[in-house]
Amino acid sequence: MTSRSTAAIPEAGSAHRAPRRAAGGARAPRAARVDWLWAALLTFGVTVTGSGTPQLWRDELASWNAAIRGTGDLVAMLGHVDAVSGLYYLLLHGWVSVFGDSATMLRMPSAFAMAGAAAFVVLTARTLFDRRTAVFAGLLFALLPSVSRYGQEARSYAFVLLAVTAATWLLIRALDRPTPRRWAPYALAVAAAGLFHIVSLLFLLPHALIVVLRWWRDRRGRTVVAFAVTTAVALVPVIPLVLLGQRQVGRQISWIKTPHLRSIADIWDSLFGSPLVSLAIAALALLPLAWSRGRRPAVELVLVGAVPIVAAWVVSQGSTSYFMDRYLLFTVPAWVLLAAAGLAALRPRPLGVAGLAAVVLLGLPDQRQLRTETVKAGRDGEEAAAVIAKGYRPGDGFVPVRGTDSVFMTDFQVEYFLPPKVKLRDVFAQRSAVANDDLFPVECGQPEKCLGTTRRVWVVTWSGTQNPYHKLPKEQAEALEKHYKPVEKTKVHGLQVSLVERVR
């Protein structure tokens, strides 16, 4: 490769010597100092566009159900389930109490978090490489399908990505000038990442390796000590969450399968929300390693991107698997930075612009799918709720399919869309989810008695059969069959809404 190509990627660590200078040595233009701002605004605009269209899927419905509880009820629930999402639930609880619980409002905090992550992506690119790389990184990050997906999801993953991306930038700054004022914000970012999702703490492994590599180069022993002390302090508030999460892990993620080697390739596609985009990112990410002047920061970014994935795969060979794409979403910015450095190094320069356009175009079909109404859960719950609201009478009962299928949260799917005037009695809930300090109610042990004198019951279960009680627990189905007859059945895609009336 010619020396002209190497000019695109400056010496690693040069940023701290001339933080506001462009690659050619001239003072950076004023606009370059706010590249992080336009990247954040672009990312926010992309993620918030169409965020109210896809129906909330079951994980988001769990977020909604937790967030609308009273603060005391929410804290009590976290003692039994979903403690690892506790900080996010509390944040969302405060947000919806002010802005409401529409789909757009539920998802908007994630859009803000993803915008913040974009800002740190640009800052990191500028610190490790140059402005051209930073511009490519900001554009590429904002237009990734997976950024759109998780920036439009009422879950904690965008916040995890923000915390880890901020921590990476703060680490680089602290290593360039290791002072307490620079280590302190790094500690806050580490603590935030752990509190938003424990699995994200795997990023500390590559961070430790970067510290060791920097020490090996300059032999500043105090840097290693400062990193170790800062990390230890940052992990103190996370320890109670780890202990509580360990008690809940069997219930929370026991369904995740032990990964095979093939799983690494599968998760790579999922990280970017598009198989074609993932291939393009992989190809571009290798380019910075080809030039000696860009190899050092590229190697560090490879560590940040690859080590958590490998570590999660290894740990998941044990009794509990943590190998999920969304749990490892925080590795995406590192790969975006590498791909952006590759684009910036391409010559002639228009080739980099063409490469960016190609990546964006490859992801368009997946971007389009993300903005359809069927990407997460279709509109089953909304349409089922409309059927019930239309025929509702005061005193009506409600029986959603739960039992072994409670994980699909059919009750939440319907309840979220019911108008306030529709107040159904969950006839087989002996104790409500709120009273149970859980996401799910305690179901009645004697269904026939729990029916009481309820005259009409709306039964919501799966479609594809004429049986209105399909997949209901046996005792519940028998109690309904004995005392009620179906008077109306309506199919709404994957759900069936049946109105049954008491006969004896």
Secondary structure, 3 states (H helix, E strand, C coil): CCHHHHCCCCCCCHHHCCCCECCCCCECCHHHHHHHHHHHHHHHHHHHCCCCCCCCCHHHHHHHHHHCCCHHHHHHHHCCCCHHHHHHHHHHHHHHHHHCCCHHHHHHHHHHHHHHHHHHHHHHHHHHCCHHHHHHHHHHHHCCHHHHHHHCCCCCHHHHHHHHHHHHHHHHHHHHCCCHHHHHHHHHHHHHHHHHCHHHHHHHHHHHHHHHHHHHHHCCHHHHHHHHHHHHHHHHHHHHHHHHHHHHHHHHHCCCCCCCHHHHHHHHHHHHCCHHHHHHHHHHHCHHHHCHHHHHHHHHHHHHHHHHHHHHHHHCCCCCCCCCCHHHHHHHHHHHHHHHHHHHHCCCHHHHHHHHHHHHHHHHHHHHHHCCCCCCCCCHHHHHHHHHHHHCCCCCEEEECCHHHHHHCHHHHHHCCCCCCCCCEECCEEECCCCCCCCCCEECCCHHHHHCCCCEEEEEEECCCCCCCCCCCHHHHHHHHHHEEEEEEEEECCEEEEEEEECC
